C-alpha cells in the first residue's frame, strides 16, 4: 500500500530553502531529522509534499503554483523554481482558419482519455479553433472516468448509437442518454461518464481544439445541490431528449429539423440541430445555400446524402461521414435516403443564409 508521496529536492542550501518555503510561501514542516543537525525536512502546502534533502550537489525542481494573487517566478537559494501562474477560466482561442473538410469513416481511430476511441472529424482543427470527434466505446460496461471539467468556450455531446449513463453537477441523479439525445456541457461544469452500452458512439464538438481537462477529486457526483438553471460562464446545461422533440422547417428547402435548445442556452453562441428530409421532389434535392457562420459542421447520423460544393463534383456522404463548411461557400444536399439524418452544428446559432 502506498501511504505517501514526496517530491524530492536536493539542495546545497538546505537551511535557506527551508526558511523561504516556510516563511514566505506558506509551507509547513511535517517532519525534520535528525534533530541535532537537520538534513531532511518534509514540508507540505498547496496540495503537495516536498522532501527537502541537504546535498553536496543540488537537484532542483520547478513547481507550478496556481494562484489568484501573483504572476511571477522566484528561485530558491538551492536553485529550485516556484512559478506563480493565474488560476483562471481562460483558454487560448486561435484565429479561425476555415477549410472545406470532408471526413469519411474508414474505421480507424485512436485511444484517448479513459480508454475511449477517437476518430478525428476535423484534422486541421480550423487552425486550432475547433475540434470534432467521433468517439466510440466498443465493449461497454463501467467507464474508468472521474469527475472532471473542461476549460472551454463551447462543447456538446450527441449520442449517435447505443446509450450512456452520465452525471452532471447541479443536475440531480445520473441519467441515461439514448441514441439521438444530446447535451450541452457549459464551461467548467463538473461531470462524469459512468457506464455505456457496447458499441456506444457519440459525436463531440468543442471550441477551442486544445483545452484543459481537469480532474476534481474534491467533488462527488451527484452533488447535494440541484440547480438546473444555474449558469456556467453565461451558459446553462441542456439535456435534449430526441423522443420528445418537435420538427420544423430547416434552412434547406425540403428538409425539417429538431432543435436541441442549445442556441437559447448559450445565448446564441452555438446552435445544434438534427435535420432529415421532409419532402424531396424533382432532381432529388434543393437549391444551393451559403451562410455567414464562424463554424458549420454536418455529420451524417444515418442513411446517406449527396453533397455538391460550388459546382464541384458530387460526393456521397454515408453514415458517420462529415463535412465542415466555411462561411460563404455554396453547397447543395441532394438525393438523401429516406432514413437520412444529419447533425448540424453551427456557431453562431442564428445567421444570414443565401439561397441560389
Phi, psi and omega per residue, in radians:
X1 nan 2.255 3.060
X2 -1.414 2.146 -3.065
X3 -1.795 -0.367 -3.116
X4 -2.854 2.813 3.097
X5 -2.387 2.308 3.136
X6 -2.154 2.443 2.923
X7 -1.569 2.095 -3.024
X8 -1.562 2.250 3.074
X9 -2.117 2.016 3.018
X10 -1.579 2.323 -3.041
X11 -2.461 2.359 3.003
X12 -1.386 -0.193 -3.127
X13 -2.099 0.974 -3.050
X14 -0.940 -0.920 -3.054
X15 -1.095 -0.774 -3.126
X16 -1.171 -0.735 3.108
X17 -1.058 -0.774 -3.130
X18 -1.081 -0.741 -3.138
X19 -1.115 -0.682 -3.135
X20 -1.236 -0.762 -3.138
X21 -1.055 -0.726 -3.112
X22 -1.392 -0.804 -3.005
X23 -1.372 -0.510 -3.023
X24 -2.011 -0.402 -2.968
X25 -2.150 0.264 2.937
X26 1.357 0.298 3.053
X27 -1.500 2.762 3.097
X28 -2.216 2.701 3.131
X29 -1.483 2.161 3.047
X30 -1.717 -0.514 3.114
X31 -2.781 2.558 3.081
X32 -2.651 2.383 -3.068
X33 -2.842 2.805 -0.217
X34 -1.204 2.785 -2.995
X35 -1.142 -0.623 -3.033
X36 -1.407 -0.415 3.136
X37 -2.660 1.363 -3.013
X38 -0.990 2.312 3.058
X39 -2.229 -0.141 3.107
X40 -2.421 2.313 3.076
X41 -2.374 2.323 3.035
X42 -1.831 2.078 -3.101
X43 -2.143 2.664 -3.132
X44 -2.381 2.695 3.092
X45 2.981 2.537 3.028
X46 1.033 0.544 3.052
X47 1.495 0.231 -3.131
X48 -2.382 2.599 3.065
X49 -2.022 2.243 -3.126
X50 -1.975 2.432 3.030
X51 -1.929 1.795 -3.125
X52 -1.577 2.119 -3.087
X53 -2.104 2.344 3.041
X54 -1.201 2.294 -3.062
X55 -2.503 2.698 3.075
X56 -1.320 -0.389 3.071
X57 -2.370 2.247 -3.067
X58 -1.163 2.519 2.983
X59 -2.193 1.361 -3.013
X60 -1.285 2.817 3.058
X61 -2.260 2.930 3.042
X62 -2.081 2.131 3.127
X63 -1.872 2.367 3.127
X64 -1.857 1.997 -3.086
X65 -1.901 2.084 3.115
X66 -1.494 2.241 -3.031
X67 -2.636 2.758 3.048
X68 -1.672 -0.041 -2.917
X69 -1.800 -0.449 -3.027
X70 -2.709 2.773 3.081
X71 -2.422 1.512 3.119
X72 -2.759 -3.052 3.115
X73 -2.360 2.480 3.112
X74 -2.292 2.569 -3.141
X75 -1.894 2.242 3.060
X76 -1.265 2.775 -3.124
X77 -0.956 -0.562 -3.126
X78 -1.491 0.025 3.061
X79 1.856 -0.197 3.090
X80 -1.251 2.665 -3.110
X81 -2.034 2.469 2.989
X82 -2.002 2.008 3.122
X83 -1.773 2.114 3.127
X84 -1.729 2.039 -3.085
X85 -2.189 2.634 -3.075
X86 -1.211 2.408 2.998
X87 -1.614 1.740 -3.029
X88 -2.299 3.014 3.064
X89 -1.727 0.239 -3.049
X90 -1.378 2.873 3.099
X91 -2.588 2.758 3.065
X92 -1.455 2.226 3.140
X93 -1.973 1.713 -3.094
X94 -1.118 2.768 3.027
X95 -1.063 2.484 -3.128
X96 -1.286 2.366 3.121
X97 -2.315 1.311 -3.038
X98 -1.169 2.454 3.000
X99 -2.463 2.586 3.014
X100 -1.197 2.041 -3.041
X101 -2.238 1.966 3.068
X102 -1.841 2.143 -3.117
X103 -2.020 2.023 3.110
X104 -1.677 2.546 -3.119
X105 -1.438 1.810 3.125
X106 -1.733 0.127 3.073
X107 1.505 -0.051 -3.124
X108 -1.625 2.605 3.109
X109 -2.784 2.873 3.108
X110 -2.091 2.768 -3.118
X111 -1.464 2.224 3.130
X112 -2.008 -2.656 -3.073
X113 -1.085 2.475 3.072
X114 1.020 0.484 3.062
X115 1.347 0.103 3.129
X116 -1.339 2.633 3.131
X117 -1.753 2.308 -3.031
X118 -2.043 2.302 2.962
X119 -2.018 2.208 -3.039
X120 -1.406 2.105 3.102
X121 -1.640 -0.112 -3.099
X122 -2.517 1.274 -2.994
X123 -0.995 -0.613 -3.123
X124 -1.522 -0.055 3.047
X125 0.990 0.245 -3.090
X126 0.873 0.865 3.117
X127 1.378 0.187 -3.108
X128 1.684 0.045 -3.090
X129 -1.425 -0.551 -3.074
X130 -2.323 2.696 3.018
X131 -2.370 2.457 3.094
X132 -2.402 2.246 -3.039
X133 -2.344 2.494 2.966
X134 -1.803 1.916 -2.993
X135 -1.894 2.360 3.138
X136 -2.273 2.624 2.977
X137 -2.197 1.694 -2.985
X138 -1.095 -0.732 -2.955
X139 -1.566 -0.464 -3.110
X140 1.325 -3.044 -3.110
X141 1.638 -2.903 3.117
X142 -1.041 2.451 3.132
X143 -1.807 2.250 -3.107
X144 -1.328 0.998 -3.125
X145 -1.707 3.069 -3.138
X146 -2.582 2.805 3.125
X147 -1.076 2.233 -3.077
X148 -2.687 2.986 3.056
X149 -2.564 2.928 -3.085
X150 -2.140 2.429 2.979
X151 -1.548 1.706 -2.965
X152 -2.433 2.929 2.964
X153 -1.682 -0.693 -3.109
X154 -2.698 2.469 3.060
X155 -2.774 2.289 3.082
X156 -2.310 2.665 3.120
X157 -2.220 2.221 3.130
X158 -2.150 2.255 3.130
X159 -1.496 2.035 3.141
X160 -1.532 -0.672 -3.123
X161 -2.649 2.610 3.112
X162 1.403 -2.757 3.110
X163 -2.518 2.785 3.137
X164 -2.550 2.416 3.101
X165 -1.783 2.228 -3.038
X166 -2.358 2.902 3.078
X167 -2.501 2.459 -3.059
X168 -2.268 2.565 3.103
X169 -0.988 2.273 3.057
X170 1.176 0.207 -3.101
X171 -1.942 0.227 3.072
X172 1.480 -2.652 -3.032
X173 -1.233 2.761 3.062
X174 -0.969 2.661 3.127
X175 -2.459 2.841 -3.109
X176 -1.817 2.269 2.995
X177 -1.729 2.262 3.131
X178 -1.833 2.976 3.128
X179 -0.939 2.277 -3.107
X180 1.698 -0.263 3.124
X181 -1.441 2.805 -3.033
X182 -2.629 2.604 2.994
X183 -2.304 2.598 2.879
X184 -1.677 2.230 3.056
X185 -1.786 1.727 -3.129
X186 -1.090 2.806 -3.137
X187 -0.957 2.209 3.003
X188 1.211 0.230 3.004
X189 -1.215 2.293 3.109
X190 -1.321 2.470 -3.111
X191 -2.789 2.960 -3.117
X192 -2.742 2.410 3.014
X193 -1.570 2.203 -3.017
X194 -1.731 -0.894 -3.132
X195 -2.791 2.864 -3.108
X196 -2.554 2.884 3.006
X197 -1.340 2.761 2.953
X198 -1.058 2.453 3.102
X199 1.322 0.385 3.073
X200 -1.043 2.381 3.037
X201 -2.302 2.279 3.058
X202 -2.322 2.684 3.007
X203 -1.890 2.202 3.125
X204 -2.125 2.223 3.119
X205 -2.250 2.303 -3.075
X206 -2.538 2.936 3.130
X207 -2.588 2.244 -0.030
X208 -1.381 3.045 -3.096
X209 -1.121 -0.837 3.111
X210 -1.708 2.031 3.122
X211 -2.529 2.766 -3.088
X212 -1.410 2.349 2.929
X213 -1.882 2.079 -2.962
X214 -2.122 2.192 3.085
X215 -1.272 2.521 3.050
X216 -2.169 1.624 -3.103
X217 -1.390 -0.081 -3.102
X218 -1.541 -0.205 -3.048
X219 -2.065 2.235 3.009
X220 -1.686 2.399 3.083
X221 -2.025 2.417 0.060
X222 -1.258 2.513 3.111
X223 -1.520 2.920 -3.021
X224 -1.157 -0.629 -3.082
X225 -1.357 2.529 3.018
X226 -2.231 1.956 -3.102
X227 -2.494 1.305 -2.996
X228 -1.087 -0.391 -3.132
X229 -1.664 0.118 -3.140
X230 -1.019 2.477 3.090
X231 -1.713 2.409 3.056
X232 -2.040 1.808 -3.102
X233 0.917 0.768 3.077
X234 1.455 0.084 3.135
X235 -2.133 2.625 3.098
X236 -1.934 2.565 3.046
X237 -1.106 2.433 3.088
X238 -2.275 2.311 2.963
X239 -2.059 1.950 3.130
X240 -1.732 2.189 3.138
X241 -1.875 2.058 -3.039
X242 -1.072 -0.619 -3.067
X243 -1.102 -0.401 -3.097
X244 -1.731 0.084 -2.937
X245 -1.449 2.613 3.016
X246 -1.915 2.640 -3.109
X247 -1.917 2.649 3.088
X248 -2.575 2.897 -3.097
X249 -1.002 2.449 3.092
X250 -1.552 3.129 -3.132
X251 -1.280 -0.264 3.097
X252 -1.828 2.219 -3.102
X253 -1.026 2.462 -3.141
X254 1.558 -0.031 3.126
X255 -2.081 2.744 2.999
X256 -2.283 2.843 -3.093
X257 -2.530 2.752 2.930
X258 -1.916 2.368 -3.107
X259 -1.674 2.465 -3.075
X260 -1.535 -0.164 -3.090
X261 1.511 0.030 -3.098
X262 -1.233 -0.537 3.086
X263 -1.020 -0.825 3.133
X264 -1.165 -0.692 -3.075
X265 -1.234 -0.401 3.117
X266 -1.787 0.170 -3.098
X267 0.981 0.693 3.054
X268 1.531 0.001 -3.127
X269 -1.082 -0.750 -3.052
X270 -2.522 2.660 3.062
X271 -2.231 2.478 3.118
X272 -2.329 2.202 -3.079
X273 -2.425 2.829 3.006
X274 -2.153 2.087 -3.074
X275 -1.881 2.643 3.088
X276 -2.588 2.680 3.127
X277 -1.189 2.331 3.110
X278 -1.719 -0.903 3.034
X279 -2.686 2.051 3.139
X280 -1.964 2.176 -3.084
X281 -2.226 3.094 3.058
X282 1.146 -2.148 -3.078
X283 -1.409 0.124 3.078
X284 1.550 0.368 3.118
X285 -2.901 3.125 -3.080
X286 -1.834 -2.966 3.113
X287 -1.324 2.869 3.083
X288 -1.300 2.494 3.109
X289 -2.212 2.711 2.991
X290 -2.499 2.654 -3.107
X291 -2.539 2.725 3.134
X292 -1.688 1.597 -3.111
X293 -2.221 2.638 2.965
X294 -1.234 -0.611 -3.090
X295 -2.684 2.493 3.026
X296 -2.616 2.174 3.063
X297 -2.319 2.310 3.073
X298 -1.975 2.276 3.121
X299 -2.165 2.182 3.127
X300 -1.343 2.040 -3.114
X301 -1.521 -0.575 3.105
X302 -2.760 2.782 -3.142
X303 1.223 -2.663 3.127
X304 -2.674 2.873 3.141
X305 -2.704 2.702 3.119
X306 -1.759 2.253 3.132
X307 -1.883 2.282 3.026
X308 -2.252 2.158 -3.062
X309 -1.945 2.130 3.034
X310 0.772 0.817 3.062
X311 1.368 0.100 3.113
X312 -1.325 -3.059 -3.134
X313 -1.229 2.436 3.104
X314 -1.093 2.506 3.098
X315 -2.227 2.257 3.096
X316 -1.475 2.183 3.048
X317 -1.774 2.038 3.136
X318 -1.690 -3.135 -3.136
X319 -0.954 2.330 3.140
X320 1.358 -0.054 2.994
X321 -1.339 2.787 -3.126
X322 -2.592 2.857 3.059
X323 -2.507 2.341 2.996
X324 -1.815 2.253 -2.953
X325 -2.086 2.054 3.108
X326 -1.166 2.772 3.108
X327 -1.063 2.480 3.058
X328 1.442 -0.149 -3.110
X329 -1.482 2.148 -3.129
X330 -1.368 2.430 3.109
X331 -2.601 2.761 3.076
X332 -2.215 2.504 2.981
X333 -1.987 2.044 -3.052
X334 -2.277 2.849 3.043
X335 0.847 0.866 3.060
X336 -1.249 2.570 3.000
X337 -1.260 2.785 -3.075
X338 -1.112 -0.423 -3.137
X339 -1.669 0.202 -3.062
X340 -1.204 2.306 2.968
X341 -2.339 2.458 -3.079
X342 -2.253 2.240 2.995
X343 -1.428 2.231 -3.050
X344 -2.115 1.932 -3.110
X345 -2.087 2.176 -3.109
X346 -2.365 2.630 2.888
X347 -2.182 2.101 0.034
X348 -1.433 -2.989 3.141
X349 -1.288 -0.664 -3.132
X350 -2.097 2.506 -3.044
X351 -2.861 2.765 3.091
X352 -1.195 2.427 3.106
X353 -2.189 2.283 3.046
X354 -1.905 2.463 -3.087
X355 -2.145 2.244 3.133
X356 -2.314 nan nan
